[in-house]
Each structure stands twice: as structure tokens, then as C-alpha cells.
Amino acid sequence: METVRLMKLQTHMDTQGLKDKQVAADLGVARSFVSQIRRGQREPSLKLAVAIERWSGGAVTPAELLVET
């Protein structure tokens, strides 16, 4: 079985040198919302989670952003 390396939003932002304000502008959401998602305090909608995956080139997946219930 192939090992898949998962990358959280914080890690992706760190490796790319990105700040909340820049990510928020790219995604069309509030800076504070990006900060809350990055810290695991809020969960994005499925639509936004998919947008983050596209924005990150697949580095951050919806599965990493959405909490299992």
C-alpha cells in the first residue's frame, strides 16, 4: 500500500511563506476565518474545503480540513 503524506493548511502556508491575509484574498474569505481554519478552531464548508484543495494544488485535502462526526 502506498503511503500518502497529508499536509495541513498551516504546514502548506509555512512552506509557501503565505500569511492569512494573502490566503484569504485568494479564497475570497475573511482573514480571521482563514486563521481559525488554520488553527483548527473552525471548519470550512465542503465547498470552501474543495476550493482550498484546488488553491493549494492538492496539497491540502478536504479530509484534512473537515472534522469527522
TAHUJO-V271299 format. One record per residue. N is the residue number from 1. RES is the residue in one letter. SS is DSSP state (H for helix, E for strand, - for the rest). PHI is phi in radians with two decimals (999 if undefined). BURIAL is I if it has 24 or more other ideal C-beta (glycine too) atoms within 12 Angstrom, else O. Layout:
BEGIN
n:N res:RES ss:SS phi:PHI burial:BURIAL
n:N res:RES ss:SS phi:PHI burial:BURIAL
END
This chain:
BEGIN
n:1 res:M ss:- phi:999 burial:O
n:2 res:E ss:- phi:-1.34 burial:O
n:3 res:T ss:- phi:-1.48 burial:O
n:4 res:V ss:- phi:-1.86 burial:O
n:5 res:R ss:- phi:-1.52 burial:O
n:6 res:L ss:- phi:-1.58 burial:O
n:7 res:M ss:- phi:-2.22 burial:O
n:8 res:K ss:- phi:-1.32 burial:O
n:9 res:L ss:H phi:-1.00 burial:I
n:10 res:Q ss:H phi:-1.01 burial:I
n:11 res:T ss:H phi:-1.09 burial:O
n:12 res:H ss:H phi:-1.08 burial:I
n:13 res:M ss:H phi:-1.09 burial:I
n:14 res:D ss:H phi:-1.09 burial:O
n:15 res:T ss:H phi:-1.19 burial:O
n:16 res:Q ss:H phi:-1.66 burial:O
n:17 res:G ss:- phi:1.19 burial:O
n:18 res:L ss:- phi:-1.72 burial:I
n:19 res:K ss:- phi:-1.90 burial:O
n:20 res:D ss:H phi:-0.93 burial:I
n:21 res:K ss:H phi:-1.05 burial:O
n:22 res:Q ss:H phi:-1.18 burial:O
n:23 res:V ss:H phi:-1.13 burial:I
n:24 res:A ss:H phi:-1.03 burial:I
n:25 res:A ss:H phi:-1.10 burial:O
n:26 res:D ss:H phi:-1.09 burial:O
n:27 res:L ss:H phi:-1.64 burial:I
n:28 res:G ss:- phi:1.30 burial:O
n:29 res:V ss:- phi:-2.23 burial:I
n:30 res:A ss:- phi:-1.25 burial:O
n:31 res:R ss:H phi:-1.00 burial:O
n:32 res:S ss:H phi:-1.12 burial:O
n:33 res:F ss:H phi:-1.19 burial:I
n:34 res:V ss:H phi:-1.05 burial:I
n:35 res:S ss:H phi:-1.04 burial:O
n:36 res:Q ss:H phi:-1.18 burial:O
n:37 res:I ss:H phi:-1.13 burial:I
n:38 res:R ss:H phi:-1.01 burial:I
n:39 res:R ss:- phi:-1.54 burial:O
n:40 res:G ss:- phi:1.35 burial:O
n:41 res:Q ss:- phi:-1.53 burial:O
n:42 res:R ss:- phi:-2.35 burial:O
n:43 res:E ss:- phi:-1.98 burial:O
n:44 res:P ss:- phi:-1.31 burial:I
n:45 res:S ss:- phi:-1.13 burial:O
n:46 res:L ss:H phi:-1.04 burial:O
n:47 res:K ss:H phi:-1.04 burial:O
n:48 res:L ss:H phi:-1.23 burial:I
n:49 res:A ss:H phi:-1.06 burial:I
n:50 res:V ss:H phi:-1.19 burial:O
n:51 res:A ss:H phi:-1.10 burial:O
n:52 res:I ss:H phi:-1.13 burial:I
n:53 res:E ss:H phi:-1.07 burial:I
n:54 res:R ss:H phi:-1.12 burial:O
n:55 res:W ss:H phi:-1.02 burial:I
n:56 res:S ss:- phi:-1.51 burial:I
n:57 res:G ss:- phi:1.18 burial:O
n:58 res:G ss:- phi:1.56 burial:O
n:59 res:A ss:- phi:-1.24 burial:I
n:60 res:V ss:- phi:-2.04 burial:I
n:61 res:T ss:- phi:-1.69 burial:I
n:62 res:P ss:H phi:-0.98 burial:I
n:63 res:A ss:H phi:-1.05 burial:O
n:64 res:E ss:H phi:-1.40 burial:I
n:65 res:L ss:H phi:-1.75 burial:I
n:66 res:L ss:- phi:-1.73 burial:O
n:67 res:V ss:- phi:-1.47 burial:O
n:68 res:E ss:- phi:-1.30 burial:O
n:69 res:T ss:- phi:-1.98 burial:O
END
